[in-house]
């Protein structure tokens, strides 16, 4: 009599068990990679927008003539200055929406410098105590304190990130 070829029940159970273990391990690795990628994208977006805003403000301030922070009770969220060409520039942090605006030139448009759209948006808040403050007169020194964070109202704790901008700029034309 010829012996029939095939698999025993024990062999089938072992193969199914090994497949289940390998699929489980692969699934955990893939989920970890996706989470890591999402966290990197969120932190990258926060860094990109914070660097853009701080560098733009600093560059324009270095060549300004005179800067001021209006004392109208807005907690230092507005910075006004005049460029060498005589243009009036205003930076404003809208603390309600978390957006930084730039209004420039005579009747110039209001530009959003940050994006708070979800997903990937950034919310801006003022550092302690104000976003902007001006001290001295010769030279004038402008302090910038802003906190950039994820715009999502309830961020996943693993993806939350903040960047603090604490910068001081000396206005060259006030020496």
PyMOL commands that set and color helices and strands:
alter all, ss='L'
color gray80, all
select helices_A, chain A and resi 9-62+157-159+172-174
alter helices_A, ss='H'
color red, helices_A
select strands_A, chain A and resi 64-68+78-83+88-94+99-104+110-112+122-126+132-135+141-150+162-170
alter strands_A, ss='S'
color yellow, strands_A
deselect
rebuild
show_as cartoon
